[in-house]
Amino acid sequence: MNKKVAVIGAGLGGLAVALLLKKQGYEVTIFEKNAQLGGKINNLSIDGFRFDTGASLITMPFVIDNFFKLLNLNINDYIEIKKLDIITKYFFQDGITINAYSNLENFIDEIANKTNQDKHSIQKYFDYSKRIYDLTSDLFIFNDFTSISKLINKRGLKTLINIKDIDPFRTIHQANSSFFSDTKVIQIFDRYATYNGSNPYKAPATLNIIPYVEYFLGGFYIQTGMYSLIQVLEKLCNQYDINIFTNTEIKNISIKNNHSCVTTTTNDNFSFDYIISNSDVNHTFRSLLNDSNSTESIRNYKNQASSSALVYYWGIKGNYPTLDTHNILFSDDYHNEFSQIFDKKQISDDPTIYIYISSKFNTNDAPIGHENWFVMINTPENLGQNWDEIIIKYRSLIINKISNLTGIDLKDKIITEHTLTPLSIERNTLSRYGSIYGISSNSKSAAFLRQKNRSKKYPNLFFVGGSVHPGGGIPLVLSSAMIVSKMFEEMND
């Protein structure tokens, strides 16, 4: 073809779309501002401990499998994906723990045995979640649903006819409260709003698709760690002779006559036929295109940012069977926690704590007799807060809460430490204000109208990644790459 494509950002979406377009015959060049590829899916090694710095759970593994098949490759030759027995272990303030088993029947039994919820209501809820998936997945996850042709096909019309069944008019919390009476069960399923950085008291109940994805399809992990997926894609890019420039930040995009594109780095100018941005959508419009006036730019900018995170990477002395691979220590007032984050722009006084310990399944991630703890709390975006003070304050608060809810005393057990704040997320990934998922889904328009994968104003500009359609998380980001690849195929038909 001799057509040249620039990919800005070597996150999962950027690497994936580069490989797919290379297979189609395009000449592809990737530009990455950091020394290491991966974006938000990254890797940290300190003092004998290895940490995945971002994504920690795989859902819909068939999406990864489908991606490898598009490259005519067998996924089993590259990575080993295994199913978790317990997806998440939940800790509540009153001492109750609930194991979210990957086997749905076991999980339903666990809820029924440890709460006041009966099995019938739980099964009814999962049937409801499955119905949302059946109606929306093909339209909203695996295709560019903004296309009229996608809406008027058989599946699209079925979704439109059954619009009430995808539950867009209630919030997640309203819907969950209609199925359950037990506050613990409501809180477990409200939590899934955080999978795209949103507030369950505002986000539409259509996002209740996520429990189906996690429990019917299962929760998985990569045996050698999440970052190994990035390493595999990097290796494939090298094998396919895809040019990768690291430590090279794009400063400007210039699109002339909707045909030729020029990207400008700090030192050089490069000409391309197409640009694919794997950078944050607001950064792309506002900083790279210097566009604050187009409809697309304005719409993305005015939407509320998703939540961000404060993460402590702790090398811990000892082994702790009380905890599983994924653990949630809930706050006692969930509504107040989200109100503080999204309305008051504060971290909750009683934050929900997420603890991910990959050394539970990969002993190479920590020295013998030690564990690697990824400890995270949700925060508002970076708005100039004093993160150094916040790190100190919440370190103590988190250690005390872990002791109270699990009985594990971490005093003198933390032998190495590293932190990640919204400010460092913003600096590392150029995400607006350090928001992890771009925009939140705290309104119906935001939930269903994320940035299209092809710009309307700039036809030669495409988007992949967690800040655009269909959203964040490994399967959705890979889906964005496959959607763009399909668009390129259709342009050549």
Number of C-alpha atoms within 10 A of each C-alpha: 7 8 11 18 22 25 25 26 31 30 24 28 29 30 26 26 29 28 26 22 21 20 15 14 12 19 20 25 21 23 24 25 20 17 10 13 26 26 26 20 20 21 19 12 12 14 11 14 21 22 26 24 20 18 15 22 19 21 21 17 18 11 18 18 14 17 22 18 12 13 16 10 13 14 16 10 7 14 16 14 18 14 17 19 16 20 24 22 20 20 23 17 14 8 9 12 17 20 19 22 21 21 17 18 12 14 19 20 14 17 20 17 13 14 15 14 19 16 16 10 15 19 14 12 20 19 13 20 24 20 15 25 23 16 21 22 12 16 21 18 19 19 21 23 20 16 11 10 10 17 17 12 11 9 16 20 14 14 19 15 10 13 15 13 15 25 20 18 15 18 24 26 23 17 20 22 17 10 16 18 15 14 13 22 21 19 20 16 18 25 19 20 24 17 13 22 26 28 28 28 19 19 25 29 25 24 25 29 23 19 22 21 16 19 19 16 17 22 23 21 21 20 15 17 23 25 23 20 20 21 15 13 20 21 11 16 21 13 9 14 13 19 15 20 17 16 13 19 17 22 14 17 20 16 21 11 10 14 13 15 22 18 21 17 16 10 9 9 12 11 16 19 19 23 27 24 24 30 28 26 28 26 19 23 20 15 15 18 17 14 16 15 11 11 12 19 21 15 16 21 19 11 17 18 25 27 28 25 22 22 25 22 25 22 26 22 19 13 14 14 7 10 19 21 22 21 22 23 21 22 20 16 14 19 14 15 22 26 16 18 22 21 11 11 17 17 22 22 13 18 26 22 19 20 24 23 23 28 22 19 17 13 15 15 23 25 18 13 11 21 25 29 26 23 20 22 19 23 26 27 29 22 11 9 14 10 16 10 9 13 16 10 11 19 13 11 13 21 14 16 21 17 13 13 17 17 11 16 13 15 10 8 14 17 11 15 14 12 15 16 22 28 24 17 23 19 13 14 22 20 26 25 22 27 28 27 26 30 30 27 29 23 18 17 11 19 21 17 17 22 25 20 24 20 13 14 12 15 14 21 21 22 30 37 32 28 28 26 29 30 28 21 22 23 21 23 28 27 27 30 29 24 23 23 20 15 16 16 12 9 7 6 5
